[in-house]
Amino acid sequence: MISAKNITKNYGALQVLKGVDLEVKQGEIISIVGASGAGKSTLLHIIGTLDKPDNGEVTVDGVKVQYMSDKSLSTFRNQKIGFVFQFHHLLPEFTALENVCIPAYINRKSKAETEAKASGILEFLGLKDRLHHKPSELSGGEQQRVAIARALINDPAVILADEPSGNLDSNTAKELHEMFFTLREKYGQTFVIVTHNIELAEMADRKLTMTDGKIDA
């Protein structure tokens, strides 16, 4: 599902990624841990086509993404990749339901179809009674579940999560990570999760450690 080969990335004189190789199978949940500055988020952004490597090859769902135009990449990202970040990035003026619908509207899905699907996902995530609440009216855990629903709305092949539980208390964080396994069973997605929480990282199918720009052997 995901293949990264010999990925390097420099920012000026700083070499952040130093020849990273990564293979992730369809339906696998992997966690990536490591100290701040090890290159975890940079790798995630490159896999997610938000950034480009200086060298190397990235394949997502059978597509070599580094050879795509910016316009094609934008469409591919919208359709194939779901993102969940530490900070939910929900639009404050919109309700939970409206926030979830936005990627599908960008994908030119109909309003009726999109709202029905978004409502179903939010209900599955335990937010049936919160559809019409704005982010300021939701708890941190509820906001993160809305962000997950938004990531799922276009049936992406891959969900990339960058410190998704970083702003949650320990119990809510554990519930969130357990939810990823429930989502895999229901929707069949592949998950790559960057986290500093070692206990939660251990829940994944595989835990990878990054040190100084490389994945440890």
N, C-alpha and C positions, 0 to 999 in steps of 0.2 A: 504493500500500500504506500509506504514511504521509503525512499532510498536516497541517502545523502552520501556522496563519495568525495573524499579529499577536500572538504569545504574549508576555505580560508577566508578571513575577513579582517581587514585593517581599517582603523579610523586614524588617519594621519600616520604617525610613527608607532601607534599602539596596535599590536597584533592581537586581536581578540580571539579568533578561531585559527587553529594551527593544524589543519588537515584532519577534520572530523569525518568519521565514517559512521553511518547509522542506518539500520534496517528495521522497519516496523511492519509487522504482518497485519493483514486485514483482521479487524475485530480485537486487536491487542490493546491493552492498556499499559502504557509504560510511564514511569516517573523518571525525571531527571533532577538530580540534586547536586549540590556543590556550593562552595563559598561564593559570596557576592563578587562579581567581576570574573567568574570562571568562564563566562560565555554562554550561559544557559538561555537567557532571553534572546540574545543575538541569534543563536541557532534556531530557536523557535520562530523568530521573525523571518528568517531565511526560508525555513520549511513552509511557512505560511504565506510566502511571496510578498511580505511587507517590506523586505529588504533583499538585496541581491548579493551573492557571494562574489569575492574577487576572483576566486578560482574554484573549480569543482563542479559537480553535477547534482542537481536535485530533481527527483522524480516523485510526483504525487499522483496516485491513482492512474499510473501508466503514462502520465504526461511529463515530459522534460520541460519544466516550467521556465528555466532560464532562457529558453529560446523564444518565448512568447513576447508579443508586443505588450505595451502597457495597457492598452485597451482590452486585449484578450485576457491578460492577467487579471484585470479587474473583474471581468465576467467570470473567469474560472474561480477566483477567490470567493465571489458571492455565492456561486453554486456548489462548490466542492469543499470549502473550508469554513468551519465555525470557530469563532474566537471567544474565549472567556478570560477576562483580565481581572487582576486584583481589584482595580477600581472599575465599577460596573459599567461606566460610560452610558448610563441610561439618560435619555433626554428628559429633563425635569418637567417640561410642559406637557408631556404626553403620558397617558395611562400605561399600566403594565401591558395591556393588550395591544395598544398602539405601538409601543416600543418593540414588542415581539414581531409585529407585522412588517416593520420597515424594510428588512432585507428582502422579504417576499415581494413587496411593492416594487423595489428596485429591480427584482427579477421579473417584473411585469405579470405577476399573478393577480387573479381577480380579487376584488375586495371581499366578496362573500366567501370564496374558497379559503382565502388567507385567514380571515377572522375565525372561521370554523376550525381550521387546523390549529391556529394559535390558541384558541380557547381550549381545545383538547389537550395540547401539550401543557398549558398552564394548570389545567385540572389534574393531569397526571402528576405534576410536580407539587400538588397540594395547594394550589393557589386559586381554586375555584371561586372563592369569595373575595378575591383581591383583583379581579380583572380590570376594574375601572378605578383603581387607586393609583395615584401618581407616586413616583419614587419617594418623595418626602413623607408619604404616608405608610411606607413599608419599612420593615426591619432590615438590617444588613443581610441576614440570611435570605429573606424574601426577595430583596433586590438582586442577590446573586442568582437565585433560581429564575428570576425573570431574564437575567442575562444569559443563562443556560438555555432557556426556552427560545430566546432570540437566536442563539447559535444553532439551534436545531431546526428552525422553521423551514429552511430550504433543503432539508435532508442531505446535509453535507457528508462526504465520505470520511472526513477527518475532523475531530474537535481538538483544538490546541488551547491549552489552559495555562496561563502564566500567573503563578501564585494565586489561584482562584480562592483559596481560603485564608489569605494573608490578613484580611481585616475582620475575620470571624472569630468568635470564642471557640474554645477547644471542642465543645460538644457539637456546635453547629458545623464546625470544620469537618469533623468526623462524619456527620450526617451527609455533608456535601460530597465527600469522597466516596462514601457508600453509594450515593445516588448515581455516580458515574457508572458503576457496575450494573445498576438497575437499568440505566439508559442503554447501555450496551446490549443487554438482553432484549430490550424492547425495540430499539432502533438499529442495532448492528453497527454503530460507529466505532471507529478507531480513535483512541485517546492518547495524546502526548501531554503530560502534565509536568510543568516545572514547579518545584516547591522546595521550601526550606524546611518543611515539617517532615522529619525523618520517619516518625511513627506512621504518618499518613502515606508517605512514599512507599513504605513497606507493603501496603495493601495492594499495590499494582502487580501485574503479571511479571514485570521486570523492573528493577530499579537500576538506573545508570547513574554513575557519578562523573561529573566533569571537574577537571583540575587544570587550571592554567591553559584554557583553550582547547583541551582535548578530552575525549571520553576515555576514562580509565579502562584498560584491558581487563 
